[in-house]
Amino acid sequence: MPEISRRAFGGLVGGGAVTAVAGTAIPAEAAAAVAAAPAERPFEARPAVSGKRPNFLVILGDDLGWADLSSYGAPHIRTPNLDRLARQGVPFTNAYSGSATCSPTRFSLYTGRYPGRTKGGLAEPVADKSQGLDPNHPTLASLLKKAGYATALIGKWHCGWLPDHSPTKSGWDEFFGNFGGVLEYFSKLGQLGAYDLYEGDAEYQDLRYYTTVLTERAVEYVSRDHTAPWLLNLNFTTPHWPWLAEGDEETGAEIAAKIRAAKSQAEVSRALNHYDGGSVAKYTQMVESLDAAVGEVLDALRRSGQEENTLVLFASDNGGERYSYNWPLSGEKFVLLEGGIRVPAIVRWPARINGRQVSHEPNFSPDWTATLLELGGARPDPAYPLDGTSLAGYLLRGEELPERDLFWRVRANRALRRGDWKYYRDASGKDHLYNLAADQREQADLASDRPELLAELKAAWERIAGGLLPYPG
């Protein structure tokens, strides 16, 4: 097990503080709490008789890096609500997104399959109305719906635009949010230069800070008197650029003016990319506002009386970006180095899973699709076999996870993880081999030392890739 995992999570499961990562200072009170905290508790399943099916609250942060939570190592970001969720549940130290950008990961989570299984999943990310998730493809929502679940998606969709693509065409009963991958947080002007806040298929006017708007909707949904188990996908855009926090209306208005004046899609993108803005301090504000929003939703869940039998899964859609704190990982969003795909992931289900534990089992987005389907009593469609492996047996019965490879493909990179070993090809076409147990930062390239292992992992990658759709062009 990587040493950084023990350091970063010992305090979390013992007393609530995090330890320092090498070379980084943390407040004295946090250091004292860590020093007094016992060692971490490795994950153990709780024997139990089967109970009723849980509700599912799946929360995604947007471009949130692996170490951007204080419980995952950030020395300057305070995330008390997500830290509490981690203490009450199980944080995973080796969790991965399904890809290195927004849309492909969402395809992998919604379908339980590699993004390259579907035409829309080849877009990295979805950028125009010609691309999207085929409404005929089964999804987590459509399969759970067949099993009797109510389904809703609140927040960022980024799997296509109207009229051909929408959550309500892919199994979600309700949708409130934005279709594109990014928007200005106040005006709601989005990726295509147009207003992008919808309720179902109709525009919904609300010019308040977007994180606040989504939080209110999520609180309303979990507070309902539900008569059936439910799935809520709550997809925040925070802390994705543009770099705006509550109270930054003036900066938001400047960005909105640039979007309205844009003469091309490229100019719209430049305005939203906000390359002339942001800072570590602003990013910290955004992450902390995400944490506060999650706290409000979890408080509403507790008040509703549904907390005990609701499985909450929190994760990020890919690794961090410009201002993210990713130490000790290399790389960031868009690449398949650890910093581009390793993400914070926390699961809590008080009725069936003990808290104050940590898991180091590698997993990625499609595994959670398979897990939720099994726990919800839903059957995958045999015509669309899953690429994910259910973690239900591991979480509930203590079963060992089968040996399997975690696979990623993007246009510029390729990667495959098997146990502690990772095969990686960079944008220049050079192959690398890393032992992640000894070298999470991916600096010690062992390709020349272990050529046979490199060839074996490369061949495994080729076999999987051979079953995927080719990239256009």
BAMAR-717218 format. One line per field, with one value per residue (C-alpha): residue number from 1; residue in three letters; x, y, z. Coordinates in steps of 0.1 Angstrom, whole numbers, plus 5000, padded with zeros to 4 digits. Example, Ala and Ser with C-alpha at 12.3 -4.5 7.8 and 13.67 -1.06 7.14 Angstrom:
BEGIN
k: c(1:2)
r: c(ALA:SER)
c1: c(5123:5137)
c2: c(4955:4989)
c3: c(5078:5071)
This chain:
BEGIN
k: c(1:2:3:4:5:6:7:8:9:10:11:12:13:14:15:16:17:18:19:20:21:22:23:24:25:26:27:28:29:30:31:32:33:34:35:36:37:38:39:40:41:42:43:44:45:46:47:48:49:50:51:52:53:54:55:56:57:58:59:60:61:62:63:64:65:66:67:68:69:70:71:72:73:74:75:76:77:78:79:80:81:82:83:84:85:86:87:88:89:90:91:92:93:94:95:96:97:98:99:100:101:102:103:104:105:106:107:108:109:110:111:112:113:114:115:116:117:118:119:120:121:122:123:124:125:126:127:128:129:130:131:132:133:134:135:136:137:138:139:140:141:142:143:144:145:146:147:148:149:150:151:152:153:154:155:156:157:158:159:160:161:162:163:164:165:166:167:168:169:170:171:172:173:174:175:176:177:178:179:180:181:182:183:184:185:186:187:188:189:190:191:192:193:194:195:196:197:198:199:200:201:202:203:204:205:206:207:208:209:210:211:212:213:214:215:216:217:218:219:220:221:222:223:224:225:226:227:228:229:230:231:232:233:234:235:236:237:238:239:240:241:242:243:244:245:246:247:248:249:250:251:252:253:254:255:256:257:258:259:260:261:262:263:264:265:266:267:268:269:270:271:272:273:274:275:276:277:278:279:280:281:282:283:284:285:286:287:288:289:290:291:292:293:294:295:296:297:298:299:300:301:302:303:304:305:306:307:308:309:310:311:312:313:314:315:316:317:318:319:320:321:322:323:324:325:326:327:328:329:330:331:332:333:334:335:336:337:338:339:340:341:342:343:344:345:346:347:348:349:350:351:352:353:354:355:356:357:358:359:360:361:362:363:364:365:366:367:368:369:370:371:372:373:374:375:376:377:378:379:380:381:382:383:384:385:386:387:388:389:390:391:392:393:394:395:396:397:398:399:400:401:402:403:404:405:406:407:408:409:410:411:412:413:414:415:416:417:418:419:420:421:422:423:424:425:426:427:428:429:430:431:432:433:434:435:436:437:438:439:440:441:442:443:444:445:446:447:448:449:450:451:452:453:454:455:456:457:458:459:460:461:462:463:464:465:466:467:468:469:470:471:472:473)
r: c(MET:PRO:GLU:ILE:SER:ARG:ARG:ALA:PHE:GLY:GLY:LEU:VAL:GLY:GLY:GLY:ALA:VAL:THR:ALA:VAL:ALA:GLY:THR:ALA:ILE:PRO:ALA:GLU:ALA:ALA:ALA:ALA:VAL:ALA:ALA:ALA:PRO:ALA:GLU:ARG:PRO:PHE:GLU:ALA:ARG:PRO:ALA:VAL:SER:GLY:LYS:ARG:PRO:ASN:PHE:LEU:VAL:ILE:LEU:GLY:ASP:ASP:LEU:GLY:TRP:ALA:ASP:LEU:SER:SER:TYR:GLY:ALA:PRO:HIS:ILE:ARG:THR:PRO:ASN:LEU:ASP:ARG:LEU:ALA:ARG:GLN:GLY:VAL:PRO:PHE:THR:ASN:ALA:TYR:SER:GLY:SER:ALA:THR:CYS:SER:PRO:THR:ARG:PHE:SER:LEU:TYR:THR:GLY:ARG:TYR:PRO:GLY:ARG:THR:LYS:GLY:GLY:LEU:ALA:GLU:PRO:VAL:ALA:ASP:LYS:SER:GLN:GLY:LEU:ASP:PRO:ASN:HIS:PRO:THR:LEU:ALA:SER:LEU:LEU:LYS:LYS:ALA:GLY:TYR:ALA:THR:ALA:LEU:ILE:GLY:LYS:TRP:HIS:CYS:GLY:TRP:LEU:PRO:ASP:HIS:SER:PRO:THR:LYS:SER:GLY:TRP:ASP:GLU:PHE:PHE:GLY:ASN:PHE:GLY:GLY:VAL:LEU:GLU:TYR:PHE:SER:LYS:LEU:GLY:GLN:LEU:GLY:ALA:TYR:ASP:LEU:TYR:GLU:GLY:ASP:ALA:GLU:TYR:GLN:ASP:LEU:ARG:TYR:TYR:THR:THR:VAL:LEU:THR:GLU:ARG:ALA:VAL:GLU:TYR:VAL:SER:ARG:ASP:HIS:THR:ALA:PRO:TRP:LEU:LEU:ASN:LEU:ASN:PHE:THR:THR:PRO:HIS:TRP:PRO:TRP:LEU:ALA:GLU:GLY:ASP:GLU:GLU:THR:GLY:ALA:GLU:ILE:ALA:ALA:LYS:ILE:ARG:ALA:ALA:LYS:SER:GLN:ALA:GLU:VAL:SER:ARG:ALA:LEU:ASN:HIS:TYR:ASP:GLY:GLY:SER:VAL:ALA:LYS:TYR:THR:GLN:MET:VAL:GLU:SER:LEU:ASP:ALA:ALA:VAL:GLY:GLU:VAL:LEU:ASP:ALA:LEU:ARG:ARG:SER:GLY:GLN:GLU:GLU:ASN:THR:LEU:VAL:LEU:PHE:ALA:SER:ASP:ASN:GLY:GLY:GLU:ARG:TYR:SER:TYR:ASN:TRP:PRO:LEU:SER:GLY:GLU:LYS:PHE:VAL:LEU:LEU:GLU:GLY:GLY:ILE:ARG:VAL:PRO:ALA:ILE:VAL:ARG:TRP:PRO:ALA:ARG:ILE:ASN:GLY:ARG:GLN:VAL:SER:HIS:GLU:PRO:ASN:PHE:SER:PRO:ASP:TRP:THR:ALA:THR:LEU:LEU:GLU:LEU:GLY:GLY:ALA:ARG:PRO:ASP:PRO:ALA:TYR:PRO:LEU:ASP:GLY:THR:SER:LEU:ALA:GLY:TYR:LEU:LEU:ARG:GLY:GLU:GLU:LEU:PRO:GLU:ARG:ASP:LEU:PHE:TRP:ARG:VAL:ARG:ALA:ASN:ARG:ALA:LEU:ARG:ARG:GLY:ASP:TRP:LYS:TYR:TYR:ARG:ASP:ALA:SER:GLY:LYS:ASP:HIS:LEU:TYR:ASN:LEU:ALA:ALA:ASP:GLN:ARG:GLU:GLN:ALA:ASP:LEU:ALA:SER:ASP:ARG:PRO:GLU:LEU:LEU:ALA:GLU:LEU:LYS:ALA:ALA:TRP:GLU:ARG:ILE:ALA:GLY:GLY:LEU:LEU:PRO:TYR:PRO:GLY)
c1: c(5000:5014:5029:5010:4977:4986:4998:4968:4941:4953:4941:4908:4895:4909:4900:4891:4923:4946:4984:5008:5022:5059:5072:5038:5029:4995:4980:4994:4960:4956:4991:4984:4951:4970:4997:4971:4950:4952:4963:4938:4913:4915:4881:4861:4826:4798:4780:4743:4710:4698:4675:4655:4670:4688:4683:4712:4726:4755:4773:4800:4824:4837:4875:4881:4916:4925:4940:4916:4898:4914:4908:4927:4957:4950:4967:4949:4913:4888:4861:4844:4813:4830:4856:4826:4811:4845:4846:4810:4818:4847:4871:4889:4926:4929:4896:4897:4875:4864:4884:4905:4877:4841:4820:4837:4837:4800:4794:4813:4793:4759:4765:4789:4811:4842:4835:4848:4819:4796:4800:4792:4818:4845:4841:4866:4845:4811:4814:4784:4748:4759:4774:4757:4745:4723:4688:4684:4715:4706:4718:4721:4689:4669:4679:4671:4638:4628:4635:4611:4633:4624:4652:4664:4695:4703:4732:4756:4747:4773:4762:4745:4720:4684:4666:4682:4699:4687:4686:4648:4655:4680:4661:4659:4623:4634:4661:4671:4704:4727:4732:4768:4801:4806:4786:4791:4778:4754:4742:4740:4755:4772:4794:4775:4772:4735:4715:4719:4697:4667:4639:4632:4633:4623:4645:4644:4653:4675:4705:4717:4750:4747:4759:4733:4705:4715:4718:4682:4669:4687:4675:4639:4643:4657:4632:4602:4579:4592:4570:4597:4635:4652:4684:4696:4726:4737:4763:4779:4799:4820:4850:4852:4862:4853:4868:4838:4826:4794:4796:4817:4788:4810:4836:4808:4792:4825:4827:4791:4797:4826:4804:4776:4801:4818:4820:4830:4828:4865:4859:4831:4855:4882:4858:4847:4882:4890:4928:4932:4915:4914:4940:4947:4926:4896:4898:4899:4867:4850:4860:4848:4815:4811:4817:4791:4766:4771:4767:4733:4721:4733:4716:4683:4688:4692:4662:4641:4647:4662:4699:4702:4692:4707:4739:4758:4787:4808:4835:4850:4846:4883:4915:4922:4930:4951:4947:4940:4961:4972:5003:5020:5005:5018:4996:4962:4929:4932:4961:4962:4989:4976:4967:4944:4923:4928:4900:4886:4858:4837:4809:4785:4756:4749:4725:4751:4787:4807:4824:4858:4875:4896:4898:4929:4912:4916:4883:4869:4837:4821:4825:4801:4775:4777:4776:4745:4727:4734:4724:4692:4682:4685:4698:4722:4710:4728:4731:4752:4776:4791:4829:4827:4830:4804:4819:4788:4803:4834:4815:4787:4802:4840:4846:4879:4877:4886:4919:4912:4928:4917:4918:4918:4920:4921:4933:4967:4974:4968:4969:4963:4966:4971:4976:5004:5017:5007:5014:5013:5019:5025:5015:5048:5041:5067:5057:5063:5060:5054:5051:5024:5030:5065:5061:5027:5043:5052:5088:5107:5101:5108:5101:5137:5140:5109:5104:5085:5059:5057:5049:5023:5005:5007:4992:4964:4957:4957:4932:4907:4912:4906:4870:4863:4851:4879:4882:4869:4895)
c2: c(5000:5034:5052:5085:5067:5058:5093:5110:5089:5078:5110:5110:5077:5082:5118:5140:5158:5150:5146:5166:5154:5157:5193:5209:5227:5223:5242:5233:5222:5198:5184:5178:5160:5138:5129:5118:5098:5060:5042:5038:5009:4989:4981:4952:4943:4942:4909:4916:4901:4916:4946:4968:4984:5016:5051:5063:5098:5101:5134:5146:5175:5189:5189:5183:5169:5138:5158:5188:5178:5184:5147:5137:5160:5196:5217:5250:5238:5231:5206:5197:5182:5159:5150:5140:5120:5102:5095:5081:5060:5047:5069:5051:5060:5043:5055:5066:5083:5066:5090:5122:5146:5154:5138:5104:5098:5106:5082:5055:5062:5063:5032:5012:5008:5022:5055:5040:5016:5043:5069:5098:5086:5093:5131:5143:5162:5166:5200:5204:5192:5164:5145:5128:5097:5075:5075:5039:5028:5015:5036:5034:5054:5035:5001:5012:5027:4993:4979:5004:5034:5070:5088:5124:5143:5177:5197:5191:5166:5171:5141:5160:5188:5191:5181:5147:5142:5148:5130:5126:5107:5084:5071:5100:5110:5145:5169:5203:5217:5225:5205:5217:5212:5247:5279:5313:5308:5338:5345:5308:5315:5282:5263:5271:5308:5305:5304:5269:5263:5240:5222:5192:5205:5241:5270:5280:5315:5320:5343:5334:5316:5282:5261:5277:5270:5233:5229:5242:5218:5188:5197:5198:5164:5145:5161:5147:5120:5094:5063:5043:5040:5067:5076:5112:5121:5155:5169:5202:5223:5235:5239:5240:5273:5301:5310:5325:5322:5336:5373:5375:5389:5417:5393:5370:5399:5407:5371:5371:5403:5386:5356:5379:5398:5366:5362:5326:5294:5299:5333:5318:5291:5317:5337:5307:5292:5323:5321:5357:5349:5327:5320:5294:5315:5317:5280:5273:5294:5273:5239:5251:5263:5228:5213:5236:5227:5189:5196:5212:5183:5157:5177:5176:5139:5134:5155:5135:5103:5086:5089:5053:5036:5059:5051:5083:5082:5113:5115:5137:5134:5136:5149:5185:5214:5247:5255:5221:5205:5171:5163:5139:5129:5140:5153:5168:5168:5156:5132:5096:5102:5097:5133:5133:5103:5095:5111:5114:5089:5083:5059:5059:5037:5036:5006:4983:4997:5007:5041:5052:5028:5033:5012:5010:4987:5002:5009:5032:5048:5018:4997:5020:5016:4978:4981:5003:4981:4951:4968:4981:4947:4958:4936:4949:4946:4915:4933:4960:4941:4961:4968:4976:4951:4953:4961:4949:4916:4934:4961:4939:4904:4910:4891:4896:4916:4896:4903:4926:4954:4990:5005:5040:5054:5090:5104:5114:5088:5052:5036:5003:4994:4958:4956:4980:4982:5009:5010:5045:5058:5096:5120:5114:5077:5066:5037:5038:5014:5025:5007:5028:5012:5026:5056:5073:5103:5083:5094:5061:5046:5009:5001:4992:4971:4951:4947:4915:4930:4961:4940:4920:4950:4967:4936:4936:4972:4964:4935:4958:4987:4963:4960:4997:5021:5039:5076:5095:5108)
c3: c(5000:4991:5021:5014:5019:5055:5063:5047:5061:5096:5111:5092:5105:5139:5149:5120:5110:5082:5083:5063:5031:5027:5028:5035:5067:5083:5113:5147:5160:5130:5135:5172:5164:5139:5164:5189:5163:5161:5130:5102:5102:5070:5055:5068:5058:5084:5085:5081:5069:5037:5041:5018:4988:4995:4979:4959:4962:4937:4940:4915:4919:4887:4881:4918:4923:4943:4972:4971:5003:5037:5045:5014:5022:5012:5038:5029:5020:5047:5038:5072:5056:5032:5059:5081:5053:5050:5088:5087:5057:5036:5016:4988:4982:4948:4931:4895:4871:4839:4818:4821:4810:4818:4791:4788:4825:4827:4798:4817:4850:4833:4811:4832:4801:4786:4769:4736:4735:4722:4695:4719:4743:4718:4722:4748:4757:4740:4722:4699:4692:4669:4699:4728:4746:4725:4741:4732:4753:4787:4816:4854:4856:4830:4845:4881:4868:4854:4889:4905:4913:4909:4891:4889:4877:4891:4877:4849:4822:4795:4774:4746:4739:4729:4708:4705:4739:4774:4808:4804:4772:4789:4820:4844:4854:4863:4851:4864:4853:4824:4793:4785:4802:4816:4822:4838:4873:4874:4838:4830:4796:4786:4763:4731:4740:4749:4782:4797:4827:4822:4840:4819:4783:4791:4801:4837:4847:4879:4879:4914:4920:4903:4932:4955:4929:4925:4963:4968:4942:4957:4992:4979:4962:4991:5015:4996:5009:4985:4980:4962:4964:4944:4925:4925:4904:4918:4895:4906:4883:4912:4912:4873:4858:4853:4887:4904:4940:4957:4955:4923:4902:4888:4874:4862:4843:4826:4814:4803:4783:4765:4757:4743:4722:4709:4671:4672:4693:4700:4716:4738:4749:4757:4779:4799:4802:4822:4816:4829:4862:4893:4920:4947:4971:4947:4940:4977:4980:4953:4969:5003:4988:4972:5006:5022:4995:5001:5038:5032:5011:5037:5065:5046:5040:5078:5086:5061:5081:5050:5060:5074:5042:5016:5000:4993:4968:4964:4937:4910:4873:4866:4881:4891:4869:4871:4908:4922:4949:4936:4955:4953:4919:4885:4857:4857:4838:4802:4807:4820:4846:4881:4886:4856:4867:4904:4923:4958:4963:4995:5001:5031:5039:5076:5074:5060:5060:5091:5092:5103:5078:5047:5015:4992:4966:4931:4914:4887:4876:4858:4889:4908:4880:4884:4922:4924:4899:4920:4953:4936:4923:4887:4859:4833:4797:4782:4749:4765:4789:4817:4818:4855:4884:4912:4946:4964:4975:4988:5006:5022:5025:5026:4994:4976:4944:4914:4897:4868:4848:4849:4814:4800:4765:4753:4720:4734:4760:4770:4805:4822:4859:4871:4908:4917:4881:4856:4819:4804:4769:4767:4739:4721:4718:4744:4767:4805:4834:4870:4903:4920:4954:4955:4931:4931:4914:4883:4881:4882:4848:4850:4813:4806:4838:4833:4795:4797:4821:4800:4769:4789:4801:4766:4750:4776:4767:4730:4735:4753:4729:4699:4710:4711:4684:4666:4669:4639:4616)
